[in-house]
Amino acid sequence: MDKQTTLKKIRDAGVIGAGGAGFPTYKKLDAFVEHIIANGAECEPLLYKDREAMLQEPEALFRGLEIMQELTGAAKVTIALKKKNKDIAERYGAQAQKLGFRFFIYDDVYPAGDEYVLVYEITGKRIPPGGIPLQVGCVVDNVETIINIAHAVDQEKPVTAKYVTITGAVKNALTTVVPVGLSLGDCLQLAGGATVEDFVVLTGGVMMG
């Protein structure tokens, strides 16, 4: 399959950044880079949606990374995790090594501009202020985005669902998969409802707001 056909499948499936930014993935992958970074580092201390995506769909994650590598010609592929999820690297380390991929584990810290820090820690290169990873030869995608790439290319499956963590002042905090477009009220009901009357919903988390 040629590059433009693959990119069209990704575009037609509606694959966008699943980490929150929502940038069109086909545009990001229409480039040649040195390094692909799979961001599974959870930018919020209470989020576990990236963890669950990796645990539930590891084959799609690795397949998505292979597709990204083919599209971009990247020589290096790194999967980034926080220490709290290092067991994932232990579980899938052998599989990653067979494909020539590596895991990068770093501290459970949550700085502003997490992507900038991630790129620097892994590559030693600094993204220019206001810049993007592409300027230093990198493509960074959330692990759920990468899973969606595999579904789009191999199954022509559109993005119709999303991994979410529902936590805070709820009866039963959980991480689950919901249909795209599900209301916040319905998400709260999945968690058993709020435990306080006067509450605020933060989409993204406390650190991201």
Salt bridges, closest charged atoms under 4 A:
ASP12 OD2 - LYS8 NZ 2.63
ASP12 OD1 - ARG11 NE 3.40
GLU34 OE2 - LYS76 NZ 3.57
GLU34 OE1 - LYS125 NZ 3.02
ASP50 OD1 - LYS49 NZ 2.83
GLU57 OE1 - HIS151 NE2 2.65
ASP87 OD2 - ARG51 NH2 2.89
ASP107 OD1 - LYS83 NZ 2.91
ASP141 OD1 - LYS28 NZ 3.24
GLU144 OE1 - LYS49 NZ 2.93
GLU144 OE1 - LYS162 NZ 2.78
ASP154 OD2 - ARG63 NE 2.79
GLU156 OE2 - LYS9 NZ 3.30
